[in-house]
Amino acid sequence: MKTNDIILQTATKVVLFLIVLFSVHIFFAGHYTPGGGFVGGLLTSGAIVLLLLAFDMKTVSKILPVNYIHMIAVGLLFAIGTGAGALLFNVPFLTHAFGHVDLPVLGDTALHTATLFDLGVFLVVVGVTMTIIQTIGEDE
């Protein structure tokens, strides 16, 4: 039996954009306020789950052709690589470096290696969450 979920699908397209936009904001705001890679990853996963509820799994896999196992691996490489990168400079594991750069449009911008670590956490959280959700959703 096919259901007509036109209202849910239309609302999902708008809400998905807002959730992902807020997720990006939370991700970058995580250095100075609560948030970061973990919370941003959970928000992004929630947006993808909303997409799965509105559409079927086949449609979502066409929209987002992502192998979440590979996403987990890349995230772990980012997280471990940023932490271990400190060992190359003879400082303790997970010691992060930071600096300021004057960018033409943005002005004085702070750059942190912690952002790369957070990116790794973000990718791992989205990858693990979506792997679990897809595994549960594929069971008959």
N, C-alpha and C positions, 0 to 999 in steps of 0.2 A: 504494500500500500504506500503510495507516494503522498507526502504531505506538502502543503503549500505554505512555506515559511518566508514569504516575501517581506513581511514586516521585520522579522528577526534578521534576515539577511541584509536588508537595507540599513537597519539600525547598526548592525555589526560593522558595516563598512565605515560608518562615521565614528563609532566608539573605538574601533580598532586603531584608527589614526590617532585619536586623543590619548589612548592608553600607551601606545608606543612613544608618542611625543613626551608624555609625562615620564615614561621609563627612561628616556634619554636624559631628561632634565635631572631626575633622581640619580642617575649614574654619574653625571658630571658634578653634581652638587655634593656628592658623598665625601669629598675631602674636607669640606668646611662645615657641613651640616649633616644630619643623619641621612643615610642612603648609601649608595655605592653599587658595586657589582652584584651583590647578593639580592638586594631589594629590586634593583633594576631588572635582573634576570627573572625574578619571580613575577614582576609586572608583565614583562614580555611573554613569559610562559602563559600567564593568565589571558593575554590577548590572543595567543595562538589557540588556547583551549576554547575561547569564545568563538573563534573562527571554526573550530571543529564542531561546536554545537550548532552553529548556523548552517554549515555546509557539511558534506560528507568527507570522509578521509581521503578519498580519491581526488576530490576537487582541491582540498587543502594541499595535498602533495604535489599537485600541478602548480599551485600558486607559490608554494615554498618548497622547491625541490632540494631539501637539505637532509643530509645524512647526519642525524644527531649524535651518532657514535663518533664520527669524525670531528664534530663540533666539540665534544668532550675532550678528545685527544688534543686538539689545538688549544683549547682553554687550559688544559693541564700544562702544556708546553709553555704557554705564556706565564702562568702563575709560578711554576717551578723555575723557569728561565729567568724571570725577573728577580726572584729570591736568590737564586744561585749566582746571578750576575754580580752581586755584591762581593762574592768570594773572589772574583777576579781582581778586585781592587783591595783585597786584604782587609775587608771589614766584615762584621758578623752577617750571617745569613739573614735575608729579608731587610737589610738596611737599604733604604731608598734614597735616591738622589733627586734633587730638584733644582730648578733655576728659573730665571725670568728671561723672556724674549720679547722684544718690541716688534709686534706684527703690524703691518700697514693698516688694516681695517680695525682689528681688535685692540690695538694698543699694547700696553704691558700685560703679558700673559704668563702665568705660572705654568711650568711644565714639570710633571712629577713622573718618576718611574712607577709610583704607586698606581697611576692610571692604567698602565699596562698590566699590573697585577690584578686590578679590578676588572679589566677586560677579560682576563683569564677566568676569574671567578664568575663573571657574567655568562661567558660561553659554557662553562661547566654546569652552572645552575640551569640554564635553558636546555642544554643537551640532556642532562639527567632527568629533569622534569618531563620533557617531551618524550623521552624514551619510555619512561614509566607510563605516561598517559596513553601513548600509542600502543604499548604492550597490553594494557588493560582494555583499551578500546577495540583491539583486533580480536580478542577472545569472543567466541560465540556463546 
